[in-house]
Amino acid sequence: MVAPALPRLVVITDWRLPRERLLGALAKALEVGPDVAVQHRHPEASGRTFLDEARLLASLCQARGNPLFVNGRLDVALLVGAHLHLPSHGLAPEEVRRHLPEGRWVSVAVHDEAEARAAHGADLALVSPVFSPGSKPGDTRETLGPEGFFSLAKHLPCPALALGGISGETAGRLTGAAGFAVISAVLEAEDPARAARALLAACPPRAMLPAS
């Protein structure tokens, strides 16, 4: 039996957008297929609000067969049946793996070589910032660029998705990346589905996980 394939495009939520606009954009992007996943991120939200939003997203993703990752909250991921994303300087994949049901994925945030080497046990890594993030105009971190991205990807035990300033244009400079993670490139696109398809077209065909 072949396990489900990892997503090649992760759309990260931006709850600063009006809720209807956010959910509408996500729904259109998810119609592209299971290669598109959602990551629920809302650091400013209360615990109750974060859970309520996660339930909304879980319903949206489950209806379409798309993966959902919850940022940093193992309890919420378990409550809504989602995969888990671990921010940097947080828990390690091996610490949470035993608490997740079989078949759940763990993704990690990676910004430097030390974090890449600490990603042992992760299924997926979001490497950033590759280019200047469009959703974070005040971000002053030095960007990795294509060379820095691929250098970190070599140290990872799992596929690397490029995050930060990814667009249809910049994605073309990352030939060979396993995929992309984006915010504004899809959520603020005039046609979110078309934007998602363009990004998927810029990365390799999905790689199937080993048989379980």
Order of alpha helices (4+ residues) and beta strands (2+ residues): beta-alpha-beta-alpha-beta-alpha-beta-alpha-beta-alpha-beta-alpha-beta-alpha-beta-alpha-alpha
